[in-house]
Structures are given as structure tokens and as C-alpha cells.
Amino acid sequence: MSFFEKFFQEPEIEPETRKDPIFGTLNSDKYGDWHGRLKLDGRTIRIILEGAPHDPTGYQIRYRESIVENWPTIVANLRHTLFAETDPTESGLTPSEVYDSLQSFVIRIPTDSGFDYDWTLSARSTLDKGDHLIEIFMFGDTHKGYAMQG
């Protein structure tokens, strides 16, 4: 086995589907993530839980409950603060207008809080011709920064 093959092996996780009493239908992938859906503000949002094939952790269950309960506050905070530190665009868009352009939300919750953030919210903007993924690092119901992927 070469040096790189050792680090880039495909995991040996067999995909499965299960009904979880809290998260509903979850489908695992071969990389060790559960995929499901949440209904928030009439919008279906994908949710990814790290840790398959194991059951969701207490941490993930608590954060799901917190996200569902605080979603209106989370959205309000993001609409007004997410891009506030950036210079206005030439077109004069406000942070709220940029936030409103985000689509295809995905919530990702790790197995525990071993990161500088609690969970991430990713989306793509209809304003971005490059179709970059915006990954927003969340701490509770406020963001701790974001990164552009792609």
C-alpha cells in the first residue's frame, strides 16, 4: 500500500436506511454520515449527522432540538449580521438581501463539540455565478464566521 492509499482508502461502511424516533428516516453513506431532512419555516432542509453507522448522539439530538426551537432567531441573526463586515457590493445589496439569496440549505451536526463551532449551515447563493458553497460556522444560534468552498 502506498503512502497516499493509506490515507485515501474508501471506508468500509455499508450504507443503510433506518427510522430514527427523533430524526425520522436517515440514510447513511459510505463515508460515515447520516442524511435526513428537517422541515423549518415551511422549507425542507437537508441535515447531515456525522457518526454512521452508530445512532445519533445526545449532542446531535440536543442541537437538532435547539435548531428547530430557535430557527426564527437563527434566521433573523444571520439576515442582519452574516455579511455585515463585508464592503457593500457595487449593486448596493444589503446583508439581508445577500442572505435572502441563499438556497439549498444543509445543516451538518458533528458527533460532539470538539470544534470551534457547534454545527454548520451551508448554502449556495443565486447571486454567485461561480456556484460556491458558503459554509457558515454556528455557535448556538449565532455565527462564528463563514468560508467559501469551491
C-alpha positions as CSV (number, residue, x, y, z in Angstrom):
1,M,0.0,0.0,0.0
2,S,1.4,3.4,-1.0
3,F,1.6,6.3,1.4
4,F,-1.4,8.0,-0.2
5,E,-3.5,4.9,-0.5
6,K,-3.3,4.5,3.3
7,F,-4.9,7.9,3.8
8,F,-7.4,7.9,0.9
9,Q,-8.9,4.4,1.3
10,E,-12.6,4.1,0.9
11,P,-14.3,3.5,4.3
12,E,-15.8,0.1,4.9
13,I,-19.2,1.4,5.9
14,E,-22.2,-0.3,4.3
15,P,-25.0,2.2,3.5
16,E,-28.3,1.6,5.3
17,T,-31.7,3.2,5.9
18,R,-33.2,3.4,9.3
19,K,-36.2,5.1,11.1
20,D,-35.0,7.2,14.0
21,P,-37.6,8.3,16.5
22,I,-36.2,11.8,16.6
23,F,-34.7,12.4,13.1
24,G,-37.1,10.3,11.1
25,T,-35.8,8.5,8.1
26,L,-32.0,8.5,7.9
27,N,-29.8,7.2,5.1
28,S,-26.2,6.5,5.8
29,D,-23.5,6.9,3.2
30,K,-20.2,5.0,2.8
31,Y,-18.3,7.9,4.4
32,G,-19.9,7.7,7.8
33,D,-22.7,10.3,7.7
34,W,-26.4,10.1,8.2
35,H,-28.6,12.1,5.8
36,G,-32.1,13.2,6.6
37,R,-34.5,16.2,6.3
38,L,-35.9,18.8,8.7
39,K,-39.0,20.9,8.0
40,L,-38.3,24.5,9.1
41,D,-40.4,27.6,8.3
42,G,-42.2,25.5,5.6
43,R,-38.8,24.7,3.9
44,T,-37.3,21.2,3.7
45,I,-33.7,21.4,4.8
46,R,-31.2,18.6,4.4
47,I,-29.5,17.5,7.6
48,I,-26.2,15.6,7.9
49,L,-25.2,13.8,11.1
50,E,-21.7,12.5,11.5
51,G,-21.2,9.1,13.0
52,A,-22.9,6.5,11.0
53,P,-23.4,3.6,11.5
54,H,-23.9,4.5,15.1
55,D,-27.1,6.0,16.5
56,P,-27.2,9.8,16.6
57,T,-25.5,11.1,19.8
58,G,-27.1,13.1,22.6
59,Y,-25.2,16.1,21.4
60,Q,-26.8,15.8,17.9
61,I,-30.2,15.3,19.4
62,R,-29.9,18.4,21.6
63,Y,-28.6,20.5,18.7
64,R,-31.5,19.4,16.5
65,E,-34.0,20.4,19.2
66,S,-32.2,23.7,19.7
67,I,-32.1,24.4,15.9
68,V,-35.8,23.6,15.5
69,E,-36.8,25.7,18.5
70,N,-34.6,28.7,17.7
71,W,-34.8,28.7,13.9
72,P,-36.6,32.1,13.6
73,T,-33.9,33.7,15.8
74,I,-31.1,32.0,13.9
75,V,-32.5,33.3,10.6
76,A,-33.0,36.8,12.0
77,N,-29.4,36.9,13.3
78,L,-28.0,35.6,10.0
79,R,-30.0,38.0,7.9
80,H,-28.6,41.0,9.7
81,T,-25.1,40.0,10.7
82,L,-23.7,37.3,8.4
83,F,-22.2,39.6,5.8
84,A,-22.3,42.9,7.7
85,E,-18.5,43.2,8.0
86,T,-18.1,43.0,4.2
87,D,-18.0,46.0,1.9
88,P,-21.2,46.8,0.1
89,T,-21.3,45.3,-3.3
90,E,-21.3,47.6,-6.3
91,S,-25.0,47.0,-6.7
92,G,-25.6,48.2,-3.1
93,L,-27.0,44.9,-1.8
94,T,-27.6,44.7,2.0
95,P,-26.5,41.8,4.1
96,S,-30.2,40.8,4.3
97,E,-30.6,40.7,0.5
98,V,-27.4,38.6,0.2
99,Y,-28.8,36.2,2.9
100,D,-32.1,36.0,1.1
101,S,-30.3,34.8,-2.0
102,L,-29.1,31.7,-0.2
103,Q,-30.7,28.4,-1.2
104,S,-30.3,24.7,-0.8
105,F,-29.6,24.8,2.9
106,V,-27.8,21.9,4.6
107,I,-27.3,21.6,8.4
108,R,-24.4,19.5,9.5
109,I,-24.0,18.4,13.1
110,P,-20.8,16.7,14.3
111,T,-20.8,13.9,16.9
112,D,-19.7,16.2,19.6
113,S,-18.4,19.7,20.3
114,G,-14.7,19.0,19.6
115,F,-14.6,22.0,17.2
116,D,-14.6,25.8,17.4
117,Y,-18.2,25.7,16.3
118,D,-21.3,23.7,17.3
119,W,-22.8,23.0,13.9
120,T,-22.6,24.3,10.3
121,L,-25.2,25.7,7.9
122,S,-24.2,25.5,4.2
123,A,-25.9,27.1,1.2
124,R,-25.4,28.4,-2.3
125,S,-26.3,31.9,-3.4
126,T,-28.3,32.7,-6.5
127,L,-26.1,35.8,-6.8
128,D,-22.9,33.8,-7.2
129,K,-22.2,32.9,-10.8
130,G,-19.4,30.6,-9.6
131,D,-21.8,28.5,-7.6
132,H,-19.6,28.4,-4.5
133,L,-20.8,26.8,-1.3
134,I,-21.0,29.1,1.7
135,E,-20.3,27.2,4.9
136,I,-21.5,29.1,8.0
137,F,-19.9,28.1,11.3
138,M,-22.5,28.3,14.1
139,F,-22.1,28.6,17.8
140,G,-25.6,28.2,19.3
141,D,-27.8,30.5,17.3
142,T,-25.1,32.9,16.2
143,H,-22.5,32.6,13.5
144,K,-18.7,32.5,14.2
145,G,-17.7,33.1,10.6
146,Y,-18.0,31.5,7.2
147,A,-15.9,30.1,4.4
148,M,-16.4,29.9,0.7
149,Q,-15.9,26.4,-0.8
150,G,-15.3,25.6,-4.5
